[in-house]
């Protein structure tokens, strides 16, 4: 072995210490960081003079070969010729499949055969790059590593001399793509699969709900929905990139998309709640098995199915002529046993058809009832010291569940907002930020010791209506930690992501992400929560049923005062009550200017995923519109006070201030609609439109009776400005104009008649 291979750098699996990546220390970015890296002293130049050779087990049509060629062309504008076209070629990239070439050392996953299929070896010398996979997936991942290694140095592409041996710590690295409340175009979903494969993600759990054309349930199909042929096409495309496309269906809870329809209302556990199926109604299983089969038929070649038994809060509680779960729960012994019975029956249908079933084993399931579950299940989460050893003893393998986003709107909390910058005091412990949170969950030594792990599941929820483009930082870094948990900490993972996802040469990307996080968090924090007058009440929550149902919550702001005609007197001081809100808004407006400047500056520089920054820009503008709205409300309040001060001495001047206040409100509407339509136009580049009807189908506008999902508040995209549409600025303008005209009549001044259509989102 050459001298430069003598020092082998290897991070030990299963420890809490993060050693750091030797490649990153050398200035190279690879995500996930490889397991074993030995580096020489030289950096080797890579030019179009290099050639590609294939071993006897590698077909020219193999995706690894195509990916190498496409990656070199797309990322570096290089096109290499096969070595056979240049007999004198002395520098070659050789691709080969050699079973057993990489032996798996330490790993949390006990299935060494599954890990070995994904293992690869790269030997990097000045005249030859050997990329060797134990099997086709390993060869493909070796190619991704090489493409990521190539870096611009001194006006040329270079890679480091050395050797890499690599394999995953966990065999499955799944991201959850939630298309429940929107649907991407097929080519966008394919691009997402390619992006996932680049980061060695090999599971893509796709939640479609009504965005799939179920043969057995036509009423639930939404205006735009994937056909079975399109889902199969997507499945085949994923398989080419060594990704399992996993159908995802909720049951028995989270099923408002089905149970809101009159055709299925009889299957509800509670007549007045569309959230949960009746687990003892035989027709429930008939419907679910039909939906399962429709998805299976359009997902041929897939191995997995996500049966999301998430949050079945009320199973075993219903008792009535339409559904008596309580009696069945008593007969079995508890709601936990009824849930175990439901999971077993539903999973059996999928298992008998060759699928590995991923499920959620959580409340009200109890550890003592895990033994009633079939051992072929895979739990999509670790659940702590009371559950994990019991799952392990039962033979149920587990995934580590984490999320790149939860309930936060507009943008994930990659960088938490400190208490000093918040209007409302946070509760609980300090937030670490999403990437640190993901890293902590996935690299947890406790989970590795307690559970029989086989993967990680990184979710990004559509519940708050975010654009999935905002999820990629977590989508890339979470699976990277699942591949090699001890090689790099959260900060290095993020800094590695930026040049790989966007290209080198962008300015201040860590700051840009920090500003995006701060702006989105203040967007949410800057309004107040209040009982909703616009939506139906909430049936219950995680700990029980509300009796009677409780009002949902909407966001609002203090209303502006309407002046009295007599002296234009005001009964409240809006600015004094909003002093802290306005102070923060001014501070965040300056930050927004910095953010928009970075986005505008980096837009022309970005080499890959330009659309991602376009989405960010639309979010930044929505945040700016909110800040300007808050400050303009303060200005309106100032104009009202000025009018009050001049009412007795200068009536015409007082009217001028009132007119300016009313004109400000009109300008606010124009600015709001501009930001809204700009965001819609940007997001609809990748999404089908959210419309009440299309393609002979209609969207049934009913909210979830338990889960308050922001996108379900409106049929169209106006959920992005929903709270502003509810704010009574139109009523204020009408009242203020009436008072103004009465005051004008008293003083012989002209009237004003300009109705503010605040709720009109037209341009």
Secondary structure as UniProt FT lines:
FT   HELIX           3..5
FT   STRAND          9..10
FT   TURN            13..14
FT   HELIX           22..25
FT   TURN            26..27
FT   STRAND          36..46
FT   TURN            48..49
FT   STRAND          51..54
FT   TURN            56..57
FT   TURN            60..61
FT   HELIX           63..76
FT   STRAND          81..82
FT   HELIX           83..85
FT   TURN            87..88
FT   STRAND          92..97
FT   TURN            99..100
FT   HELIX           112..117
FT   STRAND          120..124
FT   STRAND          128..133
FT   HELIX           136..149
FT   STRAND          151..153
FT   TURN            154..155
FT   STRAND          156..166
FT   STRAND          172..178
FT   HELIX           186..198
FT   TURN            199..200
FT   STRAND          203..207
FT   HELIX           209..211
FT   HELIX           218..220
FT   HELIX           228..240
FT   TURN            241..242
FT   STRAND          244..250
FT   HELIX           256..259
FT   HELIX           262..267
FT   STRAND          268..270
FT   TURN            271..272
FT   STRAND          273..277
FT   TURN            279..280
FT   HELIX           282..297
FT   TURN            300..301
FT   STRAND          304..308
FT   TURN            310..311
FT   TURN            313..317
FT   HELIX           325..332
FT   HELIX           335..351
FT   TURN            352..354
FT   STRAND          356..359
FT   TURN            363..364
FT   HELIX           367..372
FT   TURN            375..376
FT   STRAND          378..379
FT   TURN            385..387
FT   HELIX           388..394
FT   STRAND          397..405
FT   HELIX           419..421
FT   HELIX           434..442
FT   HELIX           445..450
FT   STRAND          453..460
FT   TURN            463..464
FT   HELIX           468..471
FT   HELIX           472..483
FT   TURN            485..486
FT   HELIX           490..502
FT   TURN            504..505
FT   HELIX           509..525
FT   STRAND          528..531
FT   STRAND          538..541
FT   TURN            542..543
FT   STRAND          544..550
FT   STRAND          553..556
FT   TURN            565..568
FT   HELIX           574..577
FT   HELIX           579..603
FT   TURN            604..605
FT   HELIX           610..646
FT   TURN            647..649
FT   HELIX           651..683
FT   TURN            684..686
FT   STRAND          693..694
FT   TURN            695..696
FT   STRAND          697..698
FT   HELIX           710..713
FT   HELIX           717..721
FT   HELIX           722..726
FT   HELIX           729..746
FT   TURN            747..748
FT   TURN            758..759
//
